[in-house]
Amino acid sequence: MIDIEDVILQRIEQIEEDDPELEVGYELIGEENRGIIITALEDILISVEFVESDLSWQRELAEEEYMDAHGEDILVAVIVPTDAYLEVYGRLRRHAHKGLVLLSYESLGILSTPMAG
C-alpha cells in the first residue's frame, strides 16, 4: 500500500515552490488511504486536488466526489498512481467534463513509497 501522506507532502512542496503566495492545506482520509489538497489565495478557494492511492481510486463514489467539486467553479485535479491512469481516464472521459484535470504520480515527478509496517 502506498504512503499517501508522503505523496501529498511531495505535491504540496511542488505547489508551494510554484507559487509561494498560495495557502495550502490538506486532509488525510486514513481509512481509505487517500487525501485532498486545498489551495487558496487570500481566503479565495483556488483548487482542490484529490490524491488517490493504489486502492482508493477504485471507490464507487470517487467520480461523484470529483464532479461535485468540479461544480464549484474551481480547478479540480485528480492525482492517481501511474498504473491506474488509463483506467481512471477512461472512467472520467465518459463524463466529458472540461476543466477536470487528471494527473499521474509519474507526470508530476512524484515517487510513491510503500507504507511502513
Secondary structure as GFF3:
##gff-version 3
##sequence-region A 1 117
A	DSSP	alpha_helix	4	18	.	.	.	ID=ss1
A	DSSP	beta_strand	23	29	.	.	.	ID=ss2
A	DSSP	three_ten_helix	30	32	.	.	.	ID=ss3
A	DSSP	beta_strand	34	41	.	.	.	ID=ss4
A	DSSP	beta_strand	44	51	.	.	.	ID=ss5
A	DSSP	three_ten_helix	56	58	.	.	.	ID=ss6
A	DSSP	alpha_helix	62	70	.	.	.	ID=ss7
A	DSSP	beta_strand	75	80	.	.	.	ID=ss8
A	DSSP	three_ten_helix	82	84	.	.	.	ID=ss9
A	DSSP	alpha_helix	85	93	.	.	.	ID=ss10
A	DSSP	beta_strand	100	104	.	.	.	ID=ss11
A	DSSP	alpha_helix	105	108	.	.	.	ID=ss12
###
